[in-house]
Amino acid sequence: MKLHLPWCAASLMLFLPPANAQKPFTLEQATGAPFPTELTAAPAEGRVAWAFNAQGRRNLWVAEQAADGSYKARQVTSYAADDGQDLGQLSWTPDAATLVFTRGGDFEFLDRPYPNPQSFPQGVEQGVWSLSIESHEAKLLGEGHSPSVSPRGDNVAYLFKGQVWLAKLSGGKPEQLIRANGESSSLRWSPDGSKLAFASRRGDHGFIGVYDLVAKSLVYLDPSVDTDHAPAWSPDSRSIVFLRIPVSKGRLPFSPRRESQPWSIRIADASTGQGREIWRAESGRGSVFHEAVAGNQLLWSAGNQIVFPWERDGWLHLYAVPANGGAAKLLTPGNFEVEDVALSPNRAEIVFSSNQDDVDRRHVWKVSPTADRPSAVTSGSGIEMAPVFSSDNRTILLLHSDAQTPMRPAVLSSKGELRDLAPDSLPSDFPARSLVTPQQVILSSADGMAIHGQLFLPANAADGGRHPAIVFFHGGSRRQMLLGWHYMFYYSNAYAMNQYLASRGYIVLSVNYRSGIGYGLDFREALNYGAMGASEFNDVQGAGVYLRSRADVDPRRIGLWGGSYGGYLTALGLARASDMFAAGVDVHGVHDWNTEIPNFLPSYKPNERSDSARLAWESSPLSSVSTWRSPVLLIQGDDDRNVPFSETVDLAEALRKQGVSFEQLVFPDEIHDFLLHRTWLAAYHAASDFFDRHFKSPGN
């Protein structure tokens, strides 16, 4: 396959003509595009790497500038099977000649047993590998994950079973570098490569440790009863700033948290461990720390300014404070949310994505710590995410999509044009021209809250007939669906499924229900959401009422589907409103909060917290199963680490007792975010067939 096209040819992909008629396409085609993750700029040579998941075949790609200034991309690994082995956690050597990465394991639950979705009798392994960019030779460095290459280019620190290990890139047996209590994470080399900082999680508290490779000594910085994390080095390798989160026992997950004891930023001497506070959040809004999507939550920028995320005005913004202390300066004013954040190599500028001026999309902006407000880098009807600076401190690389074409890596030219790095990677039969452009809708929930959604209309929507309709609920719940292909793999697949359903004549409504992101702190931390009252059910009802009000929808044929938290809302809608929703597909959903909460808070004992347990039960679909009448398809992998498989087992038992018709599709040894491409296809085919049987059979 030819890998490189002229930029003029690559640009054609950005300007596909709108479809006059929706041509049929398959799920295999709709999910066939490779999905990019972990766009990672090298510290030299202008190179950039990313991982492509092409129908389950995960490989690394590298792009670099040619003599004419254009970028040329090539695949540098050759994994050829849909084998369920994840690939990522990229780290470059300083000379950009070697890429270090992790293959295998569960990247969300890093210290859990390695998932084996193909049920190999011999099991599977996880390894840290080094890869020569020129020869493509790969070497196994050791068992583990989360590699971090030393700035000196000689060593790789990584984690194995919660401990810090060290491997030499030149070869040899790896060694355990530190034997310490707790579980280590967040490996951060000092700029001079002489020391290694890390976070040490110890149950109800946590420290920042610093290991000196010359002295072979370990010091903990300004230890306390609170939890410290996100260490960031000063340019001179002498100091570290870090976050301190006050202890807060007893708070339940999946419940609103708008205020708490304020968090703070501290600075400490990396040699002595002596530290002090340089800034503290105010009480009220913003007193609970909320992360941005970044390699580190604290960025030590030029001029000794510490850049950090804060929700002081109810929106996630970037602020800057002097390293020696002082007042925080707002860098990104306005009613919008900052998401992906990256610092330029020379520490002079920050590039980030946000939904400023376009609430249901993402665009890229940049700002310096001394500026009054950011400047736009991209705009328009596309979605731009995950920006990074090249090693030249000027060139910006990013991921982008639109309503028709999925996420792909691109470079922003000097003229402000997006040029795809691997334009030939999109399969020739990808049905871009057959996809509809979703419409933004704002509906009213049952309690009057304004809820955003995306409406997918089939080609025959205006034929004067009444059509079956499907409501989609995303998972999370800290997610936001957009007016185009999503930047997360799970929801890119869901977008493909919604497009497929629309192509088959369904009107599809994707709902950004309360407790999701993108619309501010109060929306995300909605009162009585989740296990504290299930207030999102108001949005489920609002979606049903909205569809019933449309002249093109058959009110007798409205279904629900969703995964994880979306599975929870699907089950809740069927349990409480079978008169409104005639069928549903529940993919690994939560059905009893008292079963789910201990999965994230092991100390939770329902019998010891009777009031919370009662409310959690009343907020669960199982508590309303007596009014559940609509048929449902239940789908789950039995090695799910996010939602216990017992959630589906318990619901199936309750539905049998109730006499409710249900079907099931179980994937042995699969996890929550399915690792096998063929699992996604099997699940989506089953879901589509299920809706067809109930909504398109004779008499419907």
ZIHUKA-V538199 format. One record per run of one state. SS is the DSSP state (A for helix, B for strand, O for the rest). FROM is the first residue (numbers start at 1). TO is the last residue. Records with the same first field share a line. If there is no record, write none. Layout:
SS: FROM-TO  FROM-TO
//
This chain:
O: 1-6  16-26  31-34  42-47  55-56  66-70  76-86  93-97  104-126  133-137  143-144  150-154  161-162  169-174  179-182  190-194  202-205  213-216  221-226  234-238  246-263  270-274  281-292  295-297  302-304  311-316  323-328  331-337  344-349  355-362  368-374  377-382  390-395  402-407  413-417  421-422  426-431  435-438  445-449  457-466  474-488  504-506  513-520  525-529  533-536  549-552  564-564  577-582  588-592  601-605  609-609  619-620  628-630  638-645  659-661  668-676  696-700
A: 7-15  27-30  423-425  432-434  489-503  521-524  530-532  537-548  565-576  593-600  606-608  610-618  621-627  646-658  677-695
B: 35-41  48-54  57-65  71-75  87-92  98-103  127-132  138-142  145-149  155-160  163-168  175-178  183-189  195-201  206-212  217-220  227-233  239-245  264-269  275-280  293-294  298-301  305-310  317-322  329-330  338-343  350-354  363-367  375-376  383-389  396-401  408-412  418-420  439-444  450-456  467-473  507-512  553-563  583-587  631-637  662-667
//
